[in-house]
Amino acid sequence: MLTIRLSKAEWGKAWRAMIEIAPIRLVGDDPIYEVLPAHLDLLSARGFRYEIVPLRPRRTEKRRHGTAD
């Protein structure tokens, strides 16, 4: 999967176009999405601007080992 940032002015139209091909996943508030290479082909063909960004590793929650009181 690739991670892209869309222009805030165009993200709505780009999102609608991309979900016609396959599901996408929002991974950041900026709008940053995980997409497939086919999505990039579509965005380029329709003239949408995007920026490929490195995916930041997710923080994993630490397990809590509770003890009885």
C-alpha contacts under 8 A as a table, 3 or more apart, distances in Angstrom:
res1	aa1	res2	aa2	distance
1	M	34	E	6.02
1	M	35	V	5.73
1	M	36	L	5.52
1	M	37	P	7.70
2	L	34	E	5.47
2	L	35	V	5.32
2	L	36	L	6.16
2	L	37	P	7.23
2	L	52	I	7.37
2	L	55	L	7.97
3	T	32	I	6.74
3	T	33	Y	5.55
3	T	34	E	4.50
3	T	35	V	6.19
3	T	52	I	5.85
3	T	53	V	5.60
3	T	54	P	6.50
3	T	55	L	6.06
4	I	32	I	5.52
4	I	33	Y	5.47
4	I	34	E	6.57
4	I	35	V	7.31
4	I	50	Y	6.32
4	I	51	E	5.36
4	I	52	I	4.33
4	I	53	V	5.40
5	R	30	D	6.97
5	R	31	P	5.78
5	R	32	I	4.45
5	R	33	Y	6.53
5	R	50	Y	5.63
5	R	51	E	5.11
5	R	52	I	6.37
5	R	53	V	6.66
6	L	10	E	7.05
6	L	11	W	5.58
6	L	14	A	7.93
6	L	30	D	7.97
6	L	31	P	5.95
6	L	32	I	6.63
6	L	49	R	6.66
6	L	50	Y	4.76
6	L	51	E	6.63
7	S	10	E	5.34
7	S	11	W	5.76
7	S	31	P	7.76
7	S	49	R	6.57
7	S	50	Y	6.51
8	K	11	W	5.33
8	K	30	D	7.85
8	K	31	P	7.03
9	A	12	G	7.77
10	E	13	K	5.72
10	E	14	A	6.13
10	E	48	F	7.28
11	W	14	A	5.02
11	W	15	W	5.78
11	W	31	P	7.32
12	G	15	W	5.16
12	G	16	R	6.31
13	K	16	R	5.23
13	K	17	A	6.32
14	A	17	A	5.13
14	A	18	M	6.14
14	A	43	L	6.93
14	A	48	F	6.80
15	W	18	M	5.11
15	W	19	I	6.26
16	R	19	I	5.54
16	R	20	E	6.82
17	A	20	E	5.58
17	A	21	I	7.52
17	A	42	L	7.77
17	A	43	L	7.96
18	M	21	I	5.60
18	M	22	A	6.71
18	M	23	P	7.57
18	M	24	I	7.35
18	M	39	H	5.74
18	M	42	L	7.29
18	M	43	L	7.70
19	I	22	A	5.17
19	I	23	P	5.31
19	I	24	I	6.56
20	E	23	P	7.95
21	I	38	A	7.62
21	I	39	H	7.10
23	P	35	V	8.00
24	I	33	Y	6.64
24	I	34	E	5.96
24	I	35	V	5.46
24	I	36	L	7.93
25	R	33	Y	5.39
25	R	34	E	5.23
25	R	35	V	7.09
26	L	29	D	7.76
26	L	31	P	6.98
26	L	32	I	5.90
26	L	33	Y	4.45
26	L	34	E	6.52
27	V	31	P	7.82
27	V	32	I	5.64
27	V	33	Y	5.45
27	V	34	E	6.75
28	G	31	P	5.81
28	G	32	I	4.82
28	G	33	Y	7.00
29	D	32	I	6.52
35	V	39	H	6.15
35	V	40	L	7.67
36	L	39	H	5.36
36	L	40	L	7.01
37	P	40	L	5.17
37	P	41	D	6.50
38	A	41	D	5.08
38	A	42	L	6.33
39	H	42	L	5.08
39	H	43	L	6.17
40	L	43	L	5.06
40	L	44	S	6.07
41	D	44	S	5.24
41	D	45	A	6.08
42	L	45	A	5.09
42	L	46	R	6.17
43	L	46	R	5.26
43	L	47	G	6.08
43	L	48	F	5.06
43	L	49	R	7.28
43	L	50	Y	7.91
44	S	47	G	5.11
44	S	48	F	5.95
44	S	49	R	7.40
45	A	48	F	7.85
